[in-house]
Amino acid sequence: MDKTTNQLGLNRALEKLRGNFQEGLKLIKGLEEETRLELHLGEMDVKQAWAKLEADLSKAEHQALQEAPAVVDRAVEALRSVRDRLDGAPAKSTAKPARR
């Protein structure tokens, strides 16, 4: 093998290596872009789920505040009824009616 043949072989090997390197860089760049997009879409999904959860929590809080007086009144009435039975007195209602 002479020097020229050796040089040609080396040049071909280097070109092939550069081509493989460029292909690898393209693959990395493509995967990076896909991953960035998936992360963005995933973040959007999480943000949407959070917004829905916040709205649901707000509704639940509002509903609880609306219903709380009636629930408390019923609990007080039940407790007074039991207490009156323990005291031997007839059960009587002294709870204030719930406001709506």
Beta strands, then each sheet from edge to edge (+ up, - down):
end
